[in-house]
């Protein structure tokens, strides 16, 4: 029986050929196993992939990569999303995490003050967003396993020092790292390609030290990058710019906040559910109680886009800050 390999499998195979480290090869092999068609014609190929994966994991490099991968696996807890920082030495990552969150970070004038992932919680309005500081990257050095944190997060926050003479080099290093690992795909290549869109992560570029550089430098940087980056400037000494950055982070997570309401009772406005943009009433019901979701008959909604207590169907697309009252039958 012919294998009939799909384009998605062949792209995963190409990622394996391009991999340069053990953890990248492991990730590519896992992706190949996930994408290979499951039928008798691929039984031997599946077995070979599993053997290669087991052998790689048992190798000294694979074991070391696995240990490092575990270090860079950061549990996100109950946060609405996980944001992982990337930047070159002294770009301002740690200072930003210290300004936005409750994390205990070491802010220093010398490079590599951050030796591992340091998570903190950004409190944005009524939700929590996890923000993770990371060791810096360089053209010739990236910590083993670090790529795993970027591959599994919801948003990559690229931090560059706008006041530095080498700010474009900082961007080139970060973008090069992300593109080599298919974490950031040029729009022309990603458009309409579900495989690459699945692998790529949303990227927001935060330009630090606006107080030393100025808005003109931010505009010039946008011109130099030809609008390829979603760019926002800030200063850790300016609360207004930090608030604007927090808002942009929330927007780039592409989630909506939804408040639940039990019939006959007040809505619970203190702790909203967060769901991906485009989620429906049925998705909310499944998140609250998966077994009861099948019994959902309809819902009533309160919000800016509808009349209070308006009845909505199961496939109603939720909007940010909707109040939803579920009715089961």
Buried (B, 14 or more C-beta within 10 A) or exposed (E): EEBEBEEBBEBBBEBBEEBEBBBBBBBBBEBBBEBBBEEEEBEEBBEEBEEBBEEBBEBEBBEBBBEBBEBBEBEBEEBBBBBBBBBBBBBBBBBBBBBBBEBEBEBEEEEEBBEBBBBBBBEBEEBBBBBBBBBBBEEEEBBBBBBBBBBBBBBBBBBBBBBBEEBEEBBBBBBEBBBBBBBBBEEEEBEEBEBBEEBBBBBBBBBBBBBEBBEEBBEBBBEEBEEBBBBBBBBBEBEEBBEBBBEBBBEBBEBBBBBBBEEEEEBEEEEBBBBEEEBBBBBBBBBBEEEEBEEBEBBBBBBEEBEEEEEBEBEBBBBBBBBBBBEBE
